[in-house]
Amino acid sequence: MDVNTGLSETARKEIASGLSELLADTYTLYLKTHGYHWNVSGPMFRSLHLMFEEHYMELRDAADVIAERILALGYPAPASYAEYGKLSSVADESGTPDAMEMVRRLVEGHEAVIQTARRVVQSAEAAADVATADVATQRIDIHEKTAWMLRATAS
């Protein structure tokens, strides 16, 4: 069935495209955070291990919300590593950095997601898509708070 919610197909397509980038960023950051949770070591092991777990669980849940919003707009959500690799602005990596480098790289990841979410808000607001603007605005709030906490940890 056609989607007839008051948004033009052009607007829905543009917004879904931005949300797909946000989903790719979210999932890439989820993978990075989960890997750091597994591999962190050193004097701050326990606190970082637990903090990273909180963060990756939140990212896991966020990916579902973002994907469902893409589907509500009438488009399929990207769902493969190949698609995420093409769409994500979060740097992929291999290896195991030391604990404080993990924290610094996660700050960079959260900041990249914030920038993507801001672009989604702009597209959504231009089309009067308040539901998508709300999803992306909530993501900005969460990522800004997480980046602040990580920066405070690295100080």
Buried (B, 14 or more C-beta within 10 A) or exposed (E): EEEEEEBEEEBBBBBBBBBBBBBBBBBBBBBBBBBBBEBBEEEBEEEBBEBBBEBBBBBBEBBEEBBEBBEBBBBEBBEEBEBBEEBBBBEEEEEBBEBEEBBBBBBBBBBBBBEBBEBBBEBBBEBEBEBBBEBBBEBBEBBBEBBEBBBEBBE
